[in-house]
């Protein structure tokens, strides 16, 4: 496996040291992998089985990075203005046909 060395400000290094339990190499590697998958997705390239497995492993999908569509936001704002009530567990059971 190759090694990459990054130069970061002293303040950033001090902040990173506070999180001594974090494997920063793994974190950076995962972020680079996410970026690579996102770029493939945006260029409509086919994602590999390994790409999908990685996404599933970290519970992420490239579409998560896209801005919400205006239509969706408008619909959510409309719903937000509608009357609401607290839902009980019994209400949920009825909605899901569990009772």
C-alpha positions in Angstrom: 0.0 0.0 0.0 1.3 3.5 -0.9 1.9 6.2 1.7 0.8 9.8 1.2 2.1 12.6 3.5 0.0 15.8 3.9 1.1 19.1 5.3 -1.4 20.6 7.7 -1.3 23.7 9.9 0.0 23.2 13.5 -3.5 24.1 14.8 -5.1 21.4 12.8 -2.6 18.8 14.0 -3.3 19.9 17.6 -7.0 19.4 17.0 -6.5 16.0 15.4 -4.4 14.9 18.5 -7.5 15.4 20.7 -9.1 12.5 18.8 -6.4 10.0 19.5 -8.7 7.1 19.0 -9.5 8.1 15.4 -7.6 6.3 12.6 -7.0 9.3 10.4 -5.5 7.3 7.6 -8.6 5.2 7.4 -10.8 8.3 7.6 -8.9 10.1 4.8 -8.9 6.9 2.7 -12.7 6.6 3.1 -13.3 10.2 2.2 -11.1 9.8 -1.0 -13.1 6.7 -1.9 -16.4 8.5 -1.4 -15.2 11.4 -3.6 -14.2 8.9 -6.3 -17.6 7.2 -6.2 -19.3 10.5 -6.2 -17.4 11.6 -9.3 -18.3 8.4 -11.1 -21.9 8.9 -10.2 -21.9 12.5 -11.4 -20.3 11.4 -14.7 -22.9 8.6 -15.1 -20.2 6.0 -15.0 -21.2 2.5 -13.8 -20.4 1.9 -10.1 -18.6 -1.4 -9.3 -19.9 -4.0 -7.0 -17.1 -2.9 -4.6 -18.3 0.7 -4.8 -21.9 -0.4 -3.8 -20.5 -2.6 -1.0 -18.5 0.3 0.3 -21.6 2.6 0.2 -23.7 0.0 2.0 -20.9 -0.5 4.6 -20.9 3.2 5.5 -24.6 3.8 4.9 -24.0 6.4 2.3 -25.0 7.0 -1.4 -23.6 9.6 -3.8 -27.1 11.0 -4.2 -26.9 12.1 -0.5 -24.5 14.8 -1.6 -26.8 16.4 -4.1 -28.9 19.4 -3.1 -32.6 18.8 -2.6 -34.9 19.5 -5.6 -37.0 22.6 -5.3 -40.2 20.6 -5.9 -39.3 18.4 -2.9 -38.6 21.4 -0.6 -41.9 23.0 -1.6 -43.8 19.8 -0.9 -42.2 19.4 2.5 -43.0 23.1 3.3 -46.6 22.5 2.3 -46.8 19.4 4.5 -45.2 21.3 7.4 -48.0 23.8 7.4 -50.7 21.1 7.6 -52.2 20.2 10.9 -50.2 17.8 13.0 -50.7 15.7 16.1 -48.5 13.5 18.2 -48.5 10.0 17.0 -48.7 7.2 19.5 -47.3 3.7 19.1 -50.9 2.4 18.6 -51.4 4.9 15.8 -48.2 3.6 14.1 -49.3 0.0 14.6 -52.6 0.8 12.9 -50.9 2.7 10.0 -48.6 -0.3 9.5 -51.5 -2.8 9.8 -49.8 -4.4 12.8 -53.0 -4.3 14.9 
